[in-house]
Amino acid sequence: MQSSNGQVIEKWKTDLILEIARRKGFQRDALEDAYQQLVLVVLEFKYDAAHGSGATERTALISLIENQLNMLLRSEGRRKNHVKKIQRVCGPSKFEPFTSDEHIEHERTFELGIDVRSTVRRLTAQEQAVCQALSEGMPRCKIATDLRISRYEVERIIERVREQFVNVGLDSI
């Protein structure tokens, strides 16, 4: 992944940012904002094994990401407390956030879409082609013919894709 200033950040690092942020409960907009901030921090991060006390680059990076995310969470907590204080003094705003069931479902669908796209990007070109064909409702025999592989290979590809989705927790959809 190339940044706007021409530097390159390795994919495993961006995946690590997203994984830890999701685990810490960051949702849609907050996830996007945290990701943008953390990419900049990770770009500046220089691993030095001599000063790492035996820690691997991944371990050091996890520590850095978790510290940065904790700082963002504390900052958001302070902001929310400030808003509550203002509401106690001034009364509730006429512009309360919209939290209907429909809105919450839209948020979940959006987040699910991010997870699905991220997982599909990690698939091989052939696995992606099978996914695309299945999403268009194409029969498995036709997929095999179009890709010039056996229908049994299509079944094996589908099973590998299913495993990828299970590994990232998308099996309960």
Buried (B, 14 or more C-beta within 10 A) or exposed (E): EEEEEEEEBEEEBBEBBBBBBBEBEBEEEBBEBBBEBBBBBBBEBEBEEEEEEEBEBEEBBBEBBBEBBEEBBEEBEEEEEEEEEEEEEEEEEEEEEEEEEEEEEEBEEEBEEBBBEBBBEEBEEBBBBBBEBBEEEBEBEEBBBEBEBEBEBBEEBBEBBEEBBEEBEBEEE
